Amino acid sequence: MTENIVNSALLKVMYPGFTKDIVTFGFVKDIKIDGNNVSFSVDITSSAPEVAQQIIDDATRELKAVSADNVTVNINSPKMPKESSSKGKNIAPQVKNFLMVSSGKGGVGKSTTSVNIAIALAQQGLKIGLLDADIYGPNIPRMMGVSDIKPEINANKVLPIKAYGVEVMSMGSLMEEGQSLMWRGAMIMKAIEQFLRDILWSELDVLVIDMPPGTGDAQLTLAQSVPVTIGLTVTTPQAVSLDDSRRSLDMFKKLHIPIAGIIENMSGFIAPDTGVEYDIFGKGTSQPMADEFDTKIIAEIPIEPSIRTGGDEGKPIVFVNPSSESSKRYVAAAQSIWKQIEEINAAGGVDNNEIQPNTPPGVSACSM
C-alpha cells in the first residue's frame, strides 16, 4: 500500500451533491499508512452527518477494493459560528436585521407564521423582505398570492416579487410548478447563499427567513452567512411537536442567536359561527419549554378557518381580515419581535469576548 494507491482510490470518491472528487477538492489530509492499514482526514464543508457517512462508506469501499485491510476516516466538519446576533459575516449588507423562523418539524404552520409576521411588520411602516428558504417545500408563493408570477432579472441579479408591502423570493418562484428538487445538503447550502447574495433586496429593516424544518445544513449555512439578529420558534401544543421544538431552541442557543419567543400554532379552535374558542389540541403546553430556554410564548394562534382559506387563496389573514382574533395575535407577536430587535441593536449585539465557540465533534469511523 502506497500513498499513490490511496490517492488513486480516493479519486473515485465524489463529494456528495457534486461531480468532483474529494482529492481534487483538496479535502484529503494527513494520509498515514501502516502496512495495509490506512488512515486519513477529510475536511468537509457540510455539518450534515449523512454527508460525512457517505464519504466514509465510499472511501472505505474504494480502499478495500485495492486491498486495504483497515480504513480509518476522520471527518472534520465546519465549526459552529463563534457569534451570530449582531456581528460577523454578512453577505447581504443592505439588510439591517435577519429573523430566522424555525421549527423542529414540518406541518406546524411555520410558513403561515412567516407570512403573517412579515406582513404585520410591514404594517408597522418597516421595509420587510420574506425569503422562503424551505427549498424542498416552497409554499410562500401560494400563500402570498404570487405563485403565477416569475421574478425579473436585472444585471444578473434577481428582483424580488412584491406583495402586500413585502419583498418576496422563493425557490417556488424560480422553478416550474410541481417540480421536485432532489438535492443534497451541499446544493441546499449553495442555494441559500445565492438567495442572500444574488437577490436585489432593498435596504430592508428586516428579512424574515422561513427555514426548512429541522436543524441541519440550511440553518448552519444561514448563521454562517449573515448575522442573524433573532430567532423565532413555531410549534403546536402536541408533545411530539414540543419535543422537536426543543431542538430548534437548542439550535438557537448553540448558534448564539437571541430567541424572540415561541409561537404556539393550532392553540385552541375558534368556531366560525359563534366565535367561541375551544381547547381541542391543548393550549399553553409550550410554557414549560419556554421556561426551560428562558423565553416566552409571544402568541397562541388558534385554528381559525380563515387562516387556512387565506393561505390557500393567497390572502393572508393579517391583511384581509385584520379584525380577526388571529390577526390581532400575529400583530402583537410582530410588535414584540420588533421591540426585541431594537433592544438587541441598542445593546450593540453580542459581545464577541463573552462567547465561546461551540464546536460539534467531528465524525469518525475507525477500523472499518
N, C-alpha and C positions, 0 to 999 in steps of 0.2 A: 504494500500500500504506500503510495507517494502522494505528495500534495497536488501534483498534476492530475493524478487519477481522481482525487477528491473533487478538485475544481471542475474537471470534465463531467463528473456525475452531477454536480450541483448546477451546472449549466442547463440541466433539464428540469430544474425546479422553478416553475413560474411563480411570480408573486401573485397571490390571489386577486383577481379582477384586472390583471394586466397581461400583456403578451410578452413581457420582458422577464428574464430570469433573475434570481436573487444575486448571482455573481456579477452580472452586467450592471445591476443597480448599485453594486458596491456594498451590499448589505452583509456579506460574509466576512467574519473577522476571526482571528486567533485560532487558526486551524492547528490542532495538535494530533499527532499520530503516534501510537504505541503498538507496534506490530500491526495487527489488522483492526485495532480499536481506534475509532476516530471521534474527536470532539471538536466543536467549533461554536462560535456565537453568530447570531443573526440579529442585526439592528433593523427593526421594522417601524413603519410609520403609523401602524394601527394599534389600538388598545384592545381590539376585539379578540377574545380567546379563540374563536373559530379560525381566524386568520393565522394565529400562531400555531394552532394544532394542525392545520393543513400543511404548513411549511414543514413542521416536524415529521408528519407522516410521509410527505413526498420525498423529503431529503433522506429519511431512513430507508425508504423503498429503493431509491436510486443508488445509495451507497451499498446496500446489501446486495444489489444486483451486480456490483463489481467486487464482491467477496469481503466486504467489511463485516466483522463479527459483531462488535458492539458500537452503537452510534449514540452520542450524546449531543443534543442540540440545545443550546441556551438561547432563549429568545429575550431580547432587550426591547421592551415596549416603551412607548413615549412616556415621559414623566407627566404627572398632573401639572397643570399650570400653577405657578407659585402664588399668584394672586389673580383676582378677577374683577372686583367690583367697580373700580373707577380708574384703574391704571393698567398699563401693559399694552400689548399689541392691539392695533385697531386697523383692519383693512378696509373699513368703511368710515373714515374720519368725519364725513359730513353728518353722521348720525350721532346725536348727543347722548342718548340713553338706549339701552337694549333691555327688553323684557322677555325673558325666556319662559314660555308657558309649557309646562311639562306634566307628564302623568306616568305612573308606573305601568299602566296597562291601557290597552285601547278600549274604545266604547264607553268612555266615561263623560264624553261631552267636551273634550279639550278644544276641538276646533270651534265648536259653538261658543265656548267661553272666549277664545281668542278673538273671534269676530265681534262679539258684543262688547268686550272690553276695549278693543281698538276703536270702535265707533263711539263708545262712551267717552273715551279720552279725547277724540277729535271734537266731540260736542263741548268740551271744556275750552275750545279755542286753540288746542295744541296741533302741531303738524305731526301726523301719525302715519307710519307705514305698517303694513302687515305682510310678513313673509311666511309663506306656507312651506316649512322645512320638512313636512311629513311626506317624503319623496314617494313612498310606496302607496300612500293613501291620501292624495291631494284633494281634499274636499272644499277648500276655501273658495275656489272659483264659483261653484254652485251656490254656496251659502251667501256669497257677496253679489250674486246675480250677474257674473261676468264670464260664465262658462263658455259662451259663444264668441268671446272677444279675444283676439290674438294681440300680443303686445307689439309695439312698433320698435324698429331698430334705428339707432342714431349713432353713427360713427363707431360701429362695432360694439356699442353698448345697448342694452335693452331698457326701454322705457317702461316703468311700472304702469299698470292699469289703475285708473282712478274710479272709486265707487264709494258713495256715502261719505265723502270727505276724507277718504283714506287711500293711500297709495298701496297697491296690492301686487304681489308677484307669487307665482306658484308653478311648480313643475306641471301641474294640470293645465296651465295656460300655454305651455310650450310643446305639449305632445298631443297626439290625436286622442279624442275621447274614447275611453275604454281600453286604451293601450296599456299593457303591463310593463313594468320595469323589473328586470331580474338582474339587479346589480349587487356586486359585492361591496363590503364595507368601504374599501378604498375609493370606489366610484362615488359613493354617497358623500364621503368627506370632501371630495373634489367639487361635487355639485354645490354643497353648502358654501364652500369658499367662493365659488363663482357667483352665487346668488348675492353674496355680500359685496364682492369686488366689481362685478360686471353689470350690475343693475344701476341705472341712473336715479338712485334715490335722491330726493331733495334734501335740504338741510332739515332733517327731522328732529323733533323733540324726543320722540320715542319710536323705535322699531319693535313692534310686537312680533315675536317669533314663535309660531306654532310648531312645536317639536314633534318628531315621531314618538310613539310610546317607548318606554324603557330608559336605559341609562348607558347607551353604547357609544359608537363612533360619532354619531351626529352630535350628541351633546358635548363630547370632549372636543371635537373639532370647533364647534361654536365658541366654547370657552377659551380655546387657544387662538382664535382668530379675531375676536373682539372683546373689549372689556364689558362683560355682561353686568349691567347695573343691578338687576334684581331678578329673582325667580318666583314664579307662581306655580303652585301645585294644584291640579284638578283631580278630584276623587268623587266617589259615590259612597253612600253610607254602609254598603255591604263590607263584611270583614275581608273578603278576598281582595276587593279594591283597596282597602286600607292597608293591607299587607304590602301591596305593590307600591302604594303611595309613600310608604316609609322609605323605600329605596330611592324614590325621587327626591325626597327631602334630604336623605343622607348624601345623595349626589351633590346637591347644592352646598351642603356643609363641607364636603371634601374639595369642591371646586372653589370654595371661599366666595360663594355668591349669596348675598343677603336674601333672606326669604321674605317676600311680600306677604305671604299668608297662604291659606288654603281656601279654595272654593269647593264647597260640597254640592255637587250636582244631584239631581233627582232626589232632593231633600224634601220629601212630602209631595203631595199632589193637590193641585187646585182644580176643583170641578168647574168646567166651563159654564155650566148652567146656573150654579149657585154662588160660585166664588169662594166656597168653603174649602179650607186646606185640610187634607187628610194625611196622616203619617202612615204611609203604606210600606215604604222600604226602610224606614228608620230615619232619624233626623238628629243631627248633632253628635253622631257617633265618632266624628273626626276629632272631637275636643281632646281626648287623651293623647292622640297623636300630635296635635298642635302643642300641647303642654310639653310633650317629650322633646320637641325640637324648638321650644321657646318661641313659638309663633302663634298665630291666631286664625280662626275661621273668619274670613272677611266677607263671605257671602254664603248663604244657604239658598240655592236656586231650586225652586220646586219644579216638578213635572207640570208643565203648562202646555196644552196642545198647540198654542200659537207659536211656541218656540220651535216645535218640530215643523209645522207648516211653513213658518218663516224661513227656516233653514233650507227646506226643500225647494221653496219658490224664490230663493234669493232675496228675501225681505226680512232682514234681521229684526228681531223683536224690539231692540232698543231704539231703532229708527222708526219703525212703522207703528209701534204701539207703546210709546214712552210712558203711558199712564198705567201699564200693567205692573203687577207686583214684581215679576221677574225683572223687568226693565229697571225698576227703581233699585233693585238689589244689585244689578250689574253696575249701575251708575255709582252707587255707594262704594262698590268694590274698586271701581276705576279711580274714584276720588281718593280712596285710601292708598292705592298704589302710587298715584302721582305725588301725594304728600310724602310718602316714604322715599320716593326718588329724590325729591327736593331736599329732604333731610340728609340723605346719603351724599348728595353733591355738596351741600353746605358744610358737611363734616370733612370733605376732602377725600372721601372714599376710604379704602382700607389702607392702613399703614403697612408698607412692604416689610418694614423691620419687625413687625409683630407676627408675620405669617410664616409658618414653617411649611416647606413643601411636603405634599402628601404624595409619595411615590408608590404606585402599585407594584407589587412584587413581579419580577419577570417570570415568564412561563418556561419551565424547563422539562425536558424528557430525558431521563438518564437510563443508560444501558438498555436501550430498546432493541 
